[in-house]
Amino acid sequence: LEFGVKHLAVDPPDVVVILDADCRLSERALDHLAANAMTGGRPIQSLYLMHRREEEPEGTGVNLFAWRIKNWLRPLGQKLLGMPTQLFGTGMAFPFALLAGRDLGNSRLAEDTALGLALAAAGRAPLFISEARIHSTFPASQAGTEQQRHRWEKGHLDNIMDLVPAALTRSLRDRNAPLAALALDMAVPPLSLLVLIT
């Protein structure tokens, strides 16, 4: 991402859309992403849906449930309450100026949510647009799915420890409600850990 943004800076576009190679765009998703980023001047997060492959075992239903809670129901509820959303790493649109000069080459496993906090601190909190939908499938093997889930969970827990306290402190100091909302949302542990704690 860092290399791509530096390359684009030579002749910067108005908007940059970031999409993983294994994702498919629904009809008019690109239009919704670009138009909302342009008019609102904020990062836009699409509805990112995962599907299970036909050959996958039945146990993957729990993964689908957790995914839809995290990437659909929570962001939709936040939007209805006038709050921002986390960034999910794909299906995102940014006015180019918001990416220029950002630390995109860091080693964080969940660099997308860290970027969302940084942008919220700068007064440009991400907005959820469910009309823009992207689709992907879980990895083909159970081992691949588990590895991916563990990577996401570790990145999430690292961000809770490293970023949430400072973001909450800054949100209080700056009276930045969107930043506080994102930090509190990030403080909710991954669903599997939340179930164990409960």
VENGI-V541873 format. One record per backbone hydrogen bond with DSSP energy under -0.5 kcal/mol. NH is the residue of the N-H (numbers start at 1). CO is the residue of the C=O. If there is no record, write none. Layout:
# VENGI-V541873
nh->(NH	NH)
co->(CO	CO)
This chain:
# VENGI-V541873
nh->(5	6	7	8	9	10	11	12	16	18	19	23	24	26	29	32	33	34	35	36	37	38	39	40	41	44	45	46	47	47	48	49	49	51	56	60	61	62	64	65	66	67	68	69	70	71	72	73	74	76	77	78	79	80	81	82	83	85	91	92	93	94	96	98	99	99	100	102	104	111	114	115	116	117	118	119	120	121	122	123	124	127	129	130	132	133	134	135	136	138	145	146	147	148	149	150	151	152	153	154	155	156	157	158	159	160	161	162	163	164	165	167	168	169	170	171	172	173	174	175	176	177	180	181	182	183	184	185	186	187	188	194	195	196	197	198)
co->(1	2	3	4	5	7	8	9	94	92	17	20	135	133	26	28	29	30	31	32	33	34	35	36	37	93	127	91	129	132	46	47	134	136	53	57	58	59	60	61	62	63	64	65	66	67	68	68	69	72	73	74	75	76	77	79	78	126	18	18	44	16	14	95	95	96	96	99	102	108	110	111	112	113	114	115	116	117	118	120	119	43	45	128	129	131	47	24	49	51	141	142	143	144	145	146	147	148	149	150	151	152	153	154	155	156	157	158	159	159	160	163	164	165	166	167	168	169	170	171	171	175	176	177	178	179	180	181	182	183	185	190	191	192	193	194)
